[in-house]
Amino acid sequence: MKNIKHVTALAATGISMLTAGNAGAATITGWNTDNVVVGDTFSDGDPEQTGESVVYDRDVPPTAGAVTNGKIVYDFPEANAPGIKVVKGAVDVGGNDLAGCIMASSESTCDGPRQSGKRLKQHFTDIGPTDLVFDTNPGGTVTPVDDGNGGTLTGDIGYRVFHKLTNETGAPLAGFTLSLGTGVGDHFTPSASGDGLSFSQDFENGPEKLAAYAQFPVGLFGEVNDRNGGLGGFFDRTARSGFNTVFGEDMIKTAGFFGSYGDTFGPWLTGEAVPTGLFWDDGDDDVEDPLIAWILDDGRVEQRRDVNGGVVSNLADDGFRLFADLNEFENEDGGLFAQLFSGDIEDLANVNVNFAIDLSDFSGDNFTLRVTATPVPLPATAPLLVAGIGAFAMLRRRKRAKAA
């Protein structure tokens, strides 16, 4: 979870940039920013800052009528402008023999450790597509390398994408769609079957073979493991939660939730609507601060974890302590309350997405990864309801004007 403390990057690990041999596949040469207003580049002397590269539906500078539905965000010094980079070279990532990866423009690499700044951060700012264009080198090459076990890595399944999607549309969402094609905005052309561009079906995530996954962070939903400090998820200690995905050659769509997120919060929360949490400052800037309690909509405080002697633990038997408000929490457990700070539980608006793109037979000079937010469907009576609300709002404004 990212809260009001900045999380700095762990030390990066290196991989070779390989450029020769094993011909016949298109290689990705970089992110094409012709339709992007790239954010500021920060220097080593700058304080912690956040930059953003805004993506439009046409080349920049944007002309009249240009539309943006999303942006790439980067947090310095973890990452820097433009926010996305392409790493080329055969590498083994999670059991996958990859030609490289698409990731955040941080110092980390495809096989960097967890929390080393690999995930590119895309924010949905409105409903509609965001087109990310990548330049390619048709007939490019990836050099086979020794895998250290008597075999070789050849980059057979293309490029893994380390992605994070954040809902900042101001409204709940039902999910998202990933599409492949060429062009941007009204000139986007979907990829066709057999054109050499596709999502890879050979992508593996640990022991489970998946074409793609979309999960909420393990610190909130997940079984006990070392990635959540042996605590399990704050809201669910037994299982992950995220979106089911429907896989196609050129499209990946979400299809409802798995796990407990939907039952607990409803649709995918926008960042403005996430609840407030109470976090314990463990003094380590390189790891996320543990979430101890959260404030419910009615102002009550639900405590799910405890801190004793600097050690965070779960309350027994998946239990929790419920307090009428913050004052009661402070009065009954003042020692713990003094160690905590408040902040938005931002990860409830974040979904981690992993997939891979195969360009083994692609002959184009570039391709587009289109990412589109899925709105929550309106009920059949919604148009009448919206019209009624609008009329009521106008009536209220007229009354105010008359009274003034």
N, C-alpha and C positions, 0 to 999 in steps of 0.2 A: 504494500500500500504506500502510495506517495502522499504525504501529508504536508504540513507547513514547514517541516524541516527539509532541506535539500539533501538528496541522496547522491553522493559522489560515486564515480565509477571505480570499480576494482581494477587492479592492474590488468592490462590487456595481454593476451597471448598472441604469438605471431604465427602466420602461415606464409608459405612462399607464394609469390605472384608468378604463375606459370603461364607460358605463352606459346609453347611449340608442341607439335605432335598431335596425334589422334584427330585428324581432320574430319570434316563432314558435318559438324554441328555449328549452329549459330551461337555466338557468345555475346553476352550483354556487355557493352562497353561503358555504360553510365546512364544516369538519370538525365533525360532531356528536359530542360527547364524553360523551353520556349513559351509555355503557357503558365509560367510561375513567376510571381514577384518574390524573389529570394530575399530572405530576411538578413538581418545584420550578422556580420562575422565578428565574433568576440576575440579578444587577445588575452594572453596569459595574465595581464595585469587587471583585467576586468573582474568585478565582483560577480557573484552568482546571478545569472540573468536567464531569461527565457526569450527565445527568438521564434519567429514563425515565417514559413514560406507559404504564401497564399496561392492556391491553384485555381485557374480560371478556365472557362469553356472555349477560350481562343488564345491566340498569341498575345503576349504583353509587349508594350504597355496596353492595358485593357482599354478597348474602345467603348463608346456609348452602348449600353445594353449588355455589357459583359456580365457574366454570372459566376459567382463562386459559391460552392457548397461545402468546401472543406479546405483545410490547411495542414501542413506538416509542422509540428512543433518540436523544438529541441531545447534542452536545458543545459546551459553551460555551467561548469566545465565537463559535464558528462558527455555532451555532444555539441556540435557546432554547425554553422551553416554549410550546406543548404538544408540539412536534416535527413537526407537519404544518400547512401553510397552503395556502389556495387563492388563486391569483392570477387575477383576472378581467380580460379585455380582449383584443381581437384582437392577435395577435403572430405573427410569422414565426419559427418555431424549426426549423432544419434543413430548410427547404423545405416546412414544414407551415404551413398557414393555420389557426391555432388560436384557440379562444375563451378560452384561458387554460391553466393547468396546475395540477397538484397536486404539491407539492414540500415540502422541509423548511422549517421555520419559521426560516429564516436571513434575512440581509439581501439575498440574491441574488434574481434574478428568472428568469422562464421562459427568457429568452435570455442569462442570465449566462454568464460564461466557465467553462471546465472547472476543477474544484476550487474553485468558489466557494460550495459548500455547497448545491447544488440537491437532491441525492438525499435523500428521506426514508429513514430507517434503521429497518427492521423486523427484529426478532430473533425467530426461532422459538425458543420455550422448551419446547415439547412438541408431540407429534403431535396434530393436530386443527385446526379452523378458527380464524382470527382475523378478526373482522368489523369493518371500517372503514366507518362510516356517514357520508354526506355529505348535507347539506341542500341543497335545490334551490329555485329560483324558476320554476315552470312559466310558460311564455310570457315568460321573461326575454329581455333584449336584449343584443346585442353591437354596438357602433358600428363600422361600416366605417372603416378608416383608410388613409391614403396609405402605400403600401409604398416610396415613394421612387423607383420606377421607372415611374411613370405608371399603376400599378394600385392596387387596394385590397385590404386584408385584411378578411375578414368572419368569421373563426372558424368555418369550415364543418365541420371534422371533430372538434369537441369539445375535450376537455381531455387534454393529454399528461400522463402520470404519470412522474415521475422517482423510481425506486424502487431500493432496495438491500435484499436479503434476506440475513440472516446465520443460519447454522445454529448455534444454541446449545442444541440439544435433548439433547446428551450422547451422540448416536448419529449414524452416517452417514445421509444421506438420498439418495433416488433422484431427487428433484426437487420440484416444487410444482405447484399448480393455482390459477388465478385464476378467480373466478366472480362474476357480477353477480346482484343480486336485491334483496330488501327484508327488513328484520327482522334479528335477531341470534339466535345460539344455536339452540335448538329451534324458534324462531319464524321462522327464515330461510326465505324463499320464493324459489326460483330465478326469474330473469327469463325471460319467455316470448317466443317469436318474435313480432315485430311490436309489442311494447309500447313502442317508442321508446327503449329502453335497450339499448346494445350496445357491444361493443368495435369500434373503428374499423378497417376494412381499408385505409384510405387513408394510414395512418401511414408516413412514410418515415424511414429512418435513413441519412443521407448519400446516396450514389449508389444504394444498394440499397433497394428498396421492400419493406418487411416489415410484417406486422401486429403483430409484437412481437419483441423479442429479449431473450435472457438470456445474458449473457456474463461470464466472469471478468475481473477488471481487466486492462487492457492492459499494465500493468507486469510481469505474470507470463506472459501469453500474447498474442503479437501481433507482426505484422510491424514492421519498423523504421519509425517515424514520429516526428513532433515530440511526440506525447503520451507517449511513453516515452523522451524525451531522445535519440532517434536510436539507441537501443540495442536495440530489440526487446524481446520478453518475456524474462524471466529463464529460464523453463523451456522456452519455444519462441519462437524469433526469427522464425519464418516465418508463423505463422498464429494467429488467435484461437482460443479454446476456450470452450465454454459448453454450454447445453442446447438441443437441438432443440425447437421448439415446434409444437404442433398447435393451429390457430386455429379457433374457432367463434364464432358470433354473441355468445354470452353466457359462453363459457368458453375459457380458454387453458391448455393442459396441456403439461408438458414430456414429451419422449419420447427419453430417452437423451442421451448427450453427442455433441458434435462436437468435433473437435480432440483434443489430447493429454491433457487433464486426467484423463479416466477411465483411460487406459492408465498414467498416472504414479501416480495416487493412489487409484484405485478410486472408490467412491461419494463424494458430496459430503461433505467432511470437516466434522465438528463443530469448534467453536472450541477445545475442549480437546485435540484431536488434531493440530492443525496443527504442522508442524515448526518448529524454531528457525532463524532466519536471522541472518546477520552483515551489518549495515548500515553504510554510510559516512555520517557526519554531515557534510553539505556546508555547514552553517552557515546555511542558508536555511530558516526556519520555515514559509514559505509553500508549499513544495513537499515532496514525499515524499522521504525519504532512500533512495538507491539500494541495492538488495540486491546484495551482492557474492558471498556464499557461503551455503551452508546445511548444516545438520548432518543426516546421514542417520540412520535408525533404529538402525543399528549403531554410531553414534558417529563414523563417518568424516566428514570435512569435504570438501565438493565446492565448489571455487571456480570460478565461471563468468565473473567480471569482475575487472578490475584497476583500480587508481587510481595514476596517475602525474602528479605536478605538479598535483594537485587536479582532474584530468580523469579521469572514469570511462570505461572502454572495455571492449569484449568481448574475451575471449580469442579468439585467431585460429581461424577455421574451425569455429566452433561447438564448440571444444574446451573442456576443463575440466581442472583439476588436482585430484587426489584425495589427501587426506592421511589418515593412520591415525587421527588425533584432533586436538583443538585444540592440544595441546602440539607436535605435529609441524608443524602449520600455523604456529604462532608462531615456532618455531625456524627454519623454512626461509624464512619471509617476515615476519620480526618487524616491519619498518617498516610494512607494510600492516596487520598485526594490531593494532598500537597505535592505528590510526585508526578501528577498527571498534567497534561496540557490538552486543550481542545482543538479540533480541526475537522474539516469535512472528511468523510470516508470516501475519498475520491475514487477508489478502485471499484465502487459499485457502478460507476459510469464507464468503466474501462473493460474491454474484452480483449484478451490475448488471442491472436489468430496466427496459425502456422499452416503453410501449404507450400507447394513447389510448382514451378513453371518449367515445362519441357519445351525446348526449342531445337530438338535434335534434327529436324528436317525443315526448319524455318528459313526462308530465303529473303525476307523483308529487311529493310534498313532500320526499322523500329517497330515497336508494338505498344499497345496501350493496356494497362491494367485499370479497368473502370471499377470503382467502389461506390456503391449506392446504398444509402440508408433506406430502410423499409418503415414507413409510418405505421402507426397502430390504426387498423381499419376503423372507420367511423360507423356507428350503428345506423340503421336505416332512418331513424328519426333525427339524425344529427343535423341535416340542413335546416330543418324547422327550428331545432333548438338553437343553432348558431344565429339564425335570423332573429329569433326572439331575444336572445342575449344582446344582439346588436341594437335592436329597437329600444330595449330597456336602457342600454348605455346611452343612446342618443337622448332619451327622455330625461335621464339623470343630468346630462350635460346641459340640456335646455333649462331645467329647473335651476341649476346652479347659476347659469348665466342670468336668468331673470332675477334671482335673489340678489345677485351682485349689483 
